[in-house]
């Protein structure tokens, strides 16, 4: 292979007094933040003189270190920092392609967690070890495991974009491992009797919202974006066409989320209470006195959580009610494909693995049925007796 026209041996020398080390310096071409070629001076400690006693050994290590720089297929690396890349590339190019809720979440994670730690660091200097230590520190600092997972996902997305643009050779965030997850706070059980008590105790509009979430399995944003044009009382169904987040309307989460959901008698009755006289098709079903959508966050903190606290329930959110719908559908024997269709999931694995939980009463019945099969009772023959009779019958047949 022909030598690179900028082939260099590097400047090798010793440094230090009591603990001497071998140091090599060389010139390296880099792309500046503006994309222009820059030639910078680099240096690196090769090791201790005590471990590398001869200059010849140090020269060999130096040659190995500079082999990548001198090779014909050497790729220029950028000196762009994380902050520069995010502000000049990622925010203006990537964020506009995302849903509003996802955009707000990414902006928060980048500005609050990533920029303060890695903002002034060059992208090429961000290593797997530094990212792993960062994630471990976040968990030790008191952040929830799920929050740390979201930070890792966002970091991986940002560095993935830098990798796609050729600014870094690989994505170090995706090579990290999440710290071990600790104990998770037990959420409220999905029991029909308990859910019923909570629903009747809720004030309006959370009372009606909660009923419809349990009956239809809609996401709360889909329900708050519902308009009268989307409801067909004659056929007993509603159409999901939009979602709303912090007052901003958008398309539903996935293409499968655009769906028609059947309504039962109770669901129709709940909606008709809000219908009133002279309503317009474009009017929101659930709206404030100004005609704007309700704030899911305010209703959660002011109505749903305080009501559930009175029942001693923890972890109840609007999304918990969607999980309750999926679990109750499964409890009454609804096929998995139908549950997936009603919830608007793109994959049945999401439905099965995340949304289906055990109803306590059904779990107890299942355990009792197993016991009936295994435990000897006074009623009916014992299993040992049945085995003897079967063995005798087989002998007679032979």
TIMITI-576519 format. One record per residue (C-alpha): residue in one letter; residue number from 1; x negated, y negated, z. Coordinates in Angstrom, 3 decimals. Example, Ala and Ser with C-alpha at 12.3 -4.5 7.8 and 13.67 -1.06 7.14 Angstrom:
! residues 2
(A,1,(-12.300,4.500,7.800))
(S,2,(-13.670,1.060,7.140))
//
This chain:
! residues 398
(X,1,(0.000,0.000,0.000))
(X,2,(-1.359,-3.422,-0.937))
(X,3,(-2.241,-5.812,1.835))
(X,4,(0.087,-8.670,2.633))
(X,5,(-1.386,-11.978,1.436))
(X,6,(-1.216,-13.185,5.019))
(X,7,(-2.923,-10.082,6.391))
(X,8,(-4.547,-10.815,9.719))
(X,9,(-6.584,-9.014,12.351))
(X,10,(-5.480,-11.284,15.143))
(X,11,(-7.592,-13.050,17.734))
(X,12,(-8.543,-10.597,20.491))
(X,13,(-10.000,-11.767,23.796))
(X,14,(-10.079,-11.132,27.537))
(X,15,(-8.278,-13.318,30.030))
(X,16,(-8.383,-13.527,33.804))
(X,17,(-10.977,-13.285,36.542))
(X,18,(-10.155,-10.662,39.169))
(X,19,(-7.664,-8.720,37.040))
(X,20,(-8.733,-9.117,33.433))
(X,21,(-6.386,-8.286,30.558))
(X,22,(-6.696,-7.984,26.779))
(X,23,(-4.725,-10.638,24.880))
(X,24,(-4.083,-10.857,21.148))
(X,25,(-2.921,-13.919,19.242))
(X,26,(-1.625,-14.054,15.699))
(X,27,(0.449,-16.145,13.301))
(X,28,(3.925,-15.039,12.416))
(X,29,(6.414,-16.309,9.831))
(X,30,(9.878,-17.005,11.175))
(X,31,(13.116,-18.547,10.016))
(X,32,(13.986,-21.652,11.993))
(X,33,(17.523,-22.428,13.198))
(X,34,(18.046,-24.435,9.990))
(X,35,(17.041,-21.439,7.846))
(X,36,(13.669,-22.914,6.788))
(X,37,(10.410,-20.973,6.996))
(X,38,(8.224,-21.700,10.002))
(X,39,(4.777,-20.413,10.934))
(X,40,(4.333,-20.028,14.674))
(X,41,(1.556,-18.870,16.982))
(X,42,(2.343,-15.710,18.958))
(X,43,(0.439,-14.038,21.792))
(X,44,(0.872,-10.840,23.734))
(X,45,(-0.893,-9.002,26.550))
(X,46,(-2.028,-5.578,25.331))
(X,47,(-3.000,-4.183,28.748))
(X,48,(-5.474,-4.323,31.585))
(X,49,(-9.210,-4.133,30.861))
(X,50,(-9.417,-1.460,33.554))
(X,51,(-7.062,0.701,31.464))
(X,52,(-8.608,-0.273,28.091))
(X,53,(-12.361,-0.364,28.869))
(X,54,(-13.818,-0.837,25.349))
(X,55,(-13.185,-3.472,22.735))
(X,56,(-12.824,-0.783,20.074))
(X,57,(-9.871,0.701,21.932))
(X,58,(-8.337,-2.753,22.296))
(X,59,(-8.818,-3.407,18.553))
(X,60,(-7.003,-0.166,17.741))
(X,61,(-4.053,-1.156,19.916))
(X,62,(-4.123,-4.624,18.355))
(X,63,(-4.056,-3.101,14.852))
(X,64,(-1.052,-0.972,15.794))
(X,65,(0.721,-4.018,17.194))
(X,66,(0.167,-6.086,14.033))
(X,67,(0.975,-3.267,11.607))
(X,68,(4.579,-4.426,11.294))
(X,69,(3.549,-8.027,10.623))
(X,70,(0.985,-6.963,7.984))
(X,71,(3.192,-4.419,6.200))
(X,72,(4.688,-5.188,2.818))
(X,73,(8.248,-4.581,4.032))
(X,74,(7.992,-6.979,6.970))
(X,75,(11.258,-8.848,7.509))
(X,76,(11.296,-12.399,8.722))
(X,77,(12.894,-12.915,12.125))
(X,78,(14.806,-15.970,13.166))
(X,79,(13.965,-18.244,16.087))
(X,80,(17.646,-19.106,16.423))
(X,81,(18.913,-19.072,20.007))
(X,82,(22.191,-17.532,21.119))
(X,83,(23.692,-20.951,21.769))
(X,84,(22.692,-22.211,18.316))
(X,85,(24.099,-19.140,16.611))
(X,86,(27.384,-19.312,18.511))
(X,87,(27.937,-23.022,17.847))
(X,88,(26.787,-23.084,14.202))
(X,89,(27.955,-19.693,12.993))
(X,90,(30.102,-17.601,15.281))
(X,91,(32.621,-20.152,16.527))
(X,92,(33.376,-21.755,13.120))
(X,93,(33.240,-18.530,11.064))
(X,94,(34.512,-15.715,13.279))
(X,95,(36.967,-17.266,15.747))
(X,96,(39.365,-18.632,13.079))
(X,97,(39.929,-15.050,11.875))
(X,98,(41.151,-13.853,15.302))
(X,99,(44.515,-14.025,17.011))
(X,100,(44.974,-17.034,19.279))
(X,101,(44.974,-14.989,22.508))
(X,102,(41.809,-13.107,21.472))
(X,103,(40.158,-16.372,20.453))
(X,104,(40.837,-17.960,23.846))
(X,105,(39.506,-14.879,25.640))
(X,106,(36.279,-14.791,23.593))
(X,107,(35.699,-18.519,24.058))
(X,108,(36.056,-18.146,27.822))
(X,109,(33.645,-15.200,28.083))
(X,110,(31.019,-16.838,25.843))
(X,111,(31.100,-20.233,27.561))
(X,112,(31.403,-19.015,31.154))
(X,113,(29.240,-15.862,31.150))
(X,114,(26.970,-15.568,28.096))
(X,115,(25.739,-19.093,27.361))
(X,116,(24.616,-19.896,30.941))
(X,117,(22.367,-16.801,30.975))
(X,118,(21.272,-16.240,27.359))
(X,119,(22.098,-19.569,25.675))
(X,120,(18.518,-20.827,25.317))
(X,121,(17.023,-17.409,24.571))
(X,122,(16.112,-16.534,20.989))
(X,123,(18.325,-13.799,19.583))
(X,124,(15.339,-11.605,18.714))
(X,125,(14.170,-11.689,22.349))
(X,126,(17.443,-10.390,23.801))
(X,127,(16.692,-6.779,24.710))
(X,128,(18.759,-3.841,25.848))
(X,129,(17.079,-4.051,29.262))
(X,130,(17.969,-7.723,29.724))
(X,131,(21.606,-7.115,28.745))
(X,132,(21.823,-4.059,31.018))
(X,133,(20.455,-6.035,33.959))
(X,134,(22.893,-8.853,33.202))
(X,135,(25.892,-6.484,33.281))
(X,136,(24.710,-4.788,36.473))
(X,137,(24.288,-8.186,38.100))
(X,138,(27.811,-9.239,37.145))
(X,139,(29.231,-6.152,38.807))
(X,140,(27.115,-6.678,41.931))
(X,141,(28.305,-10.278,41.989))
(X,142,(31.870,-9.164,42.621))
(X,143,(33.409,-9.098,39.139))
(X,144,(35.866,-6.312,38.413))
(X,145,(34.645,-3.379,36.334))
(X,146,(37.187,-4.184,33.621))
(X,147,(35.959,-7.786,33.453))
(X,148,(32.366,-6.598,33.011))
(X,149,(33.578,-4.279,30.257))
(X,150,(35.198,-7.243,28.466))
(X,151,(31.968,-9.240,28.790))
(X,152,(30.006,-6.368,27.228))
(X,153,(32.517,-6.068,24.386))
(X,154,(32.348,-9.791,23.640))
(X,155,(28.526,-9.817,23.784))
(X,156,(28.430,-6.841,21.420))
(X,157,(30.759,-8.623,19.010))
(X,158,(28.613,-11.772,18.953))
(X,159,(25.344,-9.887,18.493))
(X,160,(27.002,-7.645,15.909))
(X,161,(27.675,-10.735,13.807))
(X,162,(24.030,-11.797,14.208))
(X,163,(22.932,-8.336,13.103))
(X,164,(25.198,-8.515,10.053))
(X,165,(23.532,-11.789,9.051))
(X,166,(20.066,-10.257,9.381))
(X,167,(19.013,-12.381,12.357))
(X,168,(18.276,-9.340,14.547))
(X,169,(17.382,-5.781,13.518))
(X,170,(19.877,-4.089,15.875))
(X,171,(22.535,-4.847,18.457))
(X,172,(21.111,-4.412,21.993))
(X,173,(24.475,-4.897,23.745))
(X,174,(25.920,-1.773,22.151))
(X,175,(22.992,0.289,23.435))
(X,176,(23.818,-0.500,27.059))
(X,177,(25.875,1.568,29.457))
(X,178,(28.546,0.276,31.743))
(X,179,(27.839,0.691,35.440))
(X,180,(29.757,3.450,37.192))
(X,181,(33.330,2.470,37.840))
(X,182,(34.255,2.298,41.503))
(X,183,(37.579,3.030,43.109))
(X,184,(40.582,1.495,41.372))
(X,185,(43.432,-0.028,43.307))
(X,186,(46.426,2.261,43.105))
(X,187,(49.265,0.718,41.141))
(X,188,(52.945,0.915,41.955))
(X,189,(54.520,4.296,41.142))
(X,190,(56.869,4.406,38.170))
(X,191,(59.965,5.689,39.948))
(X,192,(63.446,4.932,38.498))
(X,193,(65.021,4.145,41.891))
(X,194,(62.219,1.752,42.835))
(X,195,(62.284,0.014,39.445))
(X,196,(66.035,-0.433,39.733))
(X,197,(65.712,-2.124,43.136))
(X,198,(63.080,-4.534,41.825))
(X,199,(65.127,-5.401,38.745))
(X,200,(68.220,-6.322,40.743))
(X,201,(66.162,-8.372,43.223))
(X,202,(64.524,-10.573,40.564))
(X,203,(65.891,-14.074,39.915))
(X,204,(66.624,-15.322,36.418))
(X,205,(65.106,-15.466,33.870))
(X,206,(62.721,-12.765,35.116))
(X,207,(65.692,-10.531,35.964))
(X,208,(66.776,-10.324,32.315))
(X,209,(63.224,-10.269,30.957))
(X,210,(62.289,-7.351,33.192))
(X,211,(65.417,-5.391,32.287))
(X,212,(64.702,-5.749,28.568))
(X,213,(61.022,-4.875,28.957))
(X,214,(61.917,-1.652,30.757))
(X,215,(64.703,-0.809,28.298))
(X,216,(62.861,-1.643,25.047))
(X,217,(59.121,-1.369,25.807))
(X,218,(58.403,-4.709,24.121))
(X,219,(55.296,-6.690,25.009))
(X,220,(56.216,-9.770,27.023))
(X,221,(54.899,-12.048,24.265))
(X,222,(57.144,-10.299,21.735))
(X,223,(60.169,-10.733,23.995))
(X,224,(59.490,-14.421,24.686))
(X,225,(59.140,-15.046,20.930))
(X,226,(62.488,-13.369,20.169))
(X,227,(65.000,-15.523,18.271))
(X,228,(68.729,-14.963,17.791))
(X,229,(68.172,-14.210,14.110))
(X,230,(66.174,-11.163,15.191))
(X,231,(69.110,-9.558,17.044))
(X,232,(71.795,-7.470,15.354))
(X,233,(74.576,-6.864,17.876))
(X,234,(76.685,-4.871,15.418))
(X,235,(73.956,-2.301,14.789))
(X,236,(72.588,-2.590,18.294))
(X,237,(68.973,-3.429,17.438))
(X,238,(66.363,-6.169,17.497))
(X,239,(63.433,-6.918,15.196))
(X,240,(59.957,-7.794,16.415))
(X,241,(58.471,-10.348,14.043))
(X,242,(56.412,-12.705,16.230))
(X,243,(54.605,-12.996,19.540))
(X,244,(53.804,-16.056,21.645))
(X,245,(50.850,-16.812,23.916))
(X,246,(50.538,-20.063,25.884))
(X,247,(53.091,-21.707,23.602))
(X,248,(51.332,-20.646,20.387))
(X,249,(53.294,-18.369,18.032))
(X,250,(51.444,-15.703,16.070))
(X,251,(51.898,-12.382,14.295))
(X,252,(52.325,-9.335,16.536))
(X,253,(49.265,-7.436,17.734))
(X,254,(49.119,-4.932,14.837))
(X,255,(51.020,-4.220,11.636))
(X,256,(52.818,-1.347,13.390))
(X,257,(53.991,-3.839,16.016))
(X,258,(56.387,-5.341,13.467))
(X,259,(59.249,-2.966,14.115))
(X,260,(62.964,-2.538,14.777))
(X,261,(63.909,-1.412,18.284))
(X,262,(67.359,0.025,19.106))
(X,263,(69.423,-1.482,21.915))
(X,264,(71.697,0.341,24.313))
(X,265,(74.827,-1.041,25.962))
(X,266,(72.873,-2.482,28.898))
(X,267,(70.343,-4.206,26.653))
(X,268,(73.103,-5.770,24.554))
(X,269,(74.900,-6.964,27.673))
(X,270,(71.749,-8.631,29.012))
(X,271,(71.183,-10.496,25.740))
(X,272,(74.800,-11.575,25.363))
(X,273,(74.671,-13.351,28.730))
(X,274,(72.167,-15.775,27.190))
(X,275,(74.021,-16.259,23.927))
(X,276,(76.275,-19.178,24.850))
(X,277,(78.297,-21.221,22.346))
(X,278,(77.017,-22.738,19.138))
(X,279,(73.632,-21.073,19.232))
(X,280,(71.442,-21.341,16.137))
(X,281,(69.630,-18.395,14.508))
(X,282,(66.239,-20.118,14.905))
(X,283,(66.729,-20.782,18.622))
(X,284,(64.653,-18.799,21.080))
(X,285,(66.612,-16.315,23.159))
(X,286,(64.582,-17.160,26.271))
(X,287,(63.694,-20.840,26.314))
(X,288,(63.260,-23.696,28.763))
(X,289,(65.604,-26.695,28.882))
(X,290,(63.327,-28.317,26.275))
(X,291,(63.681,-25.368,23.915))
(X,292,(60.100,-24.185,24.423))
(X,293,(59.158,-20.598,25.332))
(X,294,(58.792,-19.673,29.001))
(X,295,(55.278,-19.335,30.419))
(X,296,(54.633,-15.669,31.157))
(X,297,(51.980,-16.656,33.682))
(X,298,(54.275,-18.959,35.664))
(X,299,(57.108,-16.435,35.781))
(X,300,(54.679,-13.722,36.861))
(X,301,(53.237,-15.763,39.730))
(X,302,(56.464,-17.443,40.849))
(X,303,(59.019,-14.647,40.464))
(X,304,(57.769,-11.158,39.577))
(X,305,(54.802,-10.861,41.966))
(X,306,(56.560,-12.383,45.016))
(X,307,(59.552,-10.075,44.509))
(X,308,(57.343,-6.999,44.178))
(X,309,(55.383,-8.062,47.259))
(X,310,(58.606,-7.889,49.275))
(X,311,(58.835,-4.217,48.280))
(X,312,(55.172,-3.585,49.128))
(X,313,(54.268,-3.025,45.470))
(X,314,(50.833,-3.909,44.071))
(X,315,(49.604,-4.192,40.511))
(X,316,(53.003,-4.911,38.963))
(X,317,(52.748,-7.089,35.860))
(X,318,(54.850,-7.614,32.749))
(X,319,(52.720,-4.992,31.033))
(X,320,(53.421,-2.517,33.851))
(X,321,(57.092,-2.666,32.831))
(X,322,(56.110,-1.679,29.283))
(X,323,(54.222,1.286,30.743))
(X,324,(57.352,2.133,32.738))
(X,325,(59.405,2.281,29.536))
(X,326,(56.917,4.657,27.895))
(X,327,(56.811,6.884,30.967))
(X,328,(60.606,7.064,31.274))
(X,329,(60.924,7.886,27.572))
(X,330,(58.494,10.750,28.084))
(X,331,(60.356,11.905,31.230))
(X,332,(63.608,12.350,29.291))
(X,333,(61.838,14.460,26.661))
(X,334,(61.318,11.884,23.882))
(X,335,(58.887,13.175,21.209))
(X,336,(55.473,11.498,21.255))
(X,337,(55.883,10.167,17.709))
(X,338,(59.136,8.447,18.663))
(X,339,(57.544,6.855,21.733))
(X,340,(54.682,5.619,19.552))
(X,341,(57.127,4.129,17.047))
(X,342,(59.196,2.366,19.713))
(X,343,(56.132,0.844,21.370))
(X,344,(54.562,-0.163,18.051))
(X,345,(51.264,1.633,18.621))
(X,346,(48.903,2.215,15.706))
(X,347,(47.725,5.518,17.206))
(X,348,(49.462,8.266,19.158))
(X,349,(46.272,8.655,21.222))
(X,350,(46.866,5.212,22.717))
(X,351,(50.409,6.222,23.608))
(X,352,(49.386,9.536,25.137))
(X,353,(46.205,8.463,26.898))
(X,354,(47.140,5.025,28.218))
(X,355,(50.891,4.586,28.483))
(X,356,(52.293,7.914,29.656))
(X,357,(52.257,8.321,33.430))
(X,358,(53.823,10.768,35.815))
(X,359,(57.203,10.056,37.385))
(X,360,(56.803,11.069,41.065))
(X,361,(60.098,12.974,41.216))
(X,362,(59.303,14.874,38.007))
(X,363,(55.805,15.688,39.287))
(X,364,(57.283,17.140,42.495))
(X,365,(59.754,19.241,40.516))
(X,366,(56.910,20.580,38.378))
(X,367,(54.913,21.592,41.464))
(X,368,(57.956,23.293,42.978))
(X,369,(58.583,25.233,39.766))
(X,370,(54.988,26.525,39.837))
(X,371,(55.418,27.555,43.450))
(X,372,(58.594,29.451,42.553))
(X,373,(56.566,31.462,40.063))
(X,374,(53.729,32.277,42.445))
(X,375,(55.036,32.336,46.004))
(X,376,(56.827,35.438,47.252))
(X,377,(60.312,34.685,48.574))
(X,378,(63.049,36.692,50.187))
(X,379,(65.197,36.258,47.119))
(X,380,(64.325,38.595,44.265))
(X,381,(61.594,41.234,43.982))
(X,382,(58.004,40.530,44.972))
(X,383,(55.391,40.255,42.247))
(X,384,(53.729,43.411,43.576))
(X,385,(57.006,45.272,43.252))
(X,386,(57.518,44.030,39.713))
(X,387,(54.023,45.188,38.789))
(X,388,(54.639,48.676,40.216))
(X,389,(57.935,49.002,38.345))
(X,390,(56.303,47.968,35.054))
(X,391,(53.466,50.448,35.573))
(X,392,(55.975,53.250,36.311))
(X,393,(58.023,52.387,33.240))
(X,394,(54.981,52.507,30.983))
(X,395,(54.019,55.922,32.407))
(X,396,(57.486,57.348,31.694))
(X,397,(57.390,56.063,28.124))
(X,398,(54.074,57.781,27.523))
//
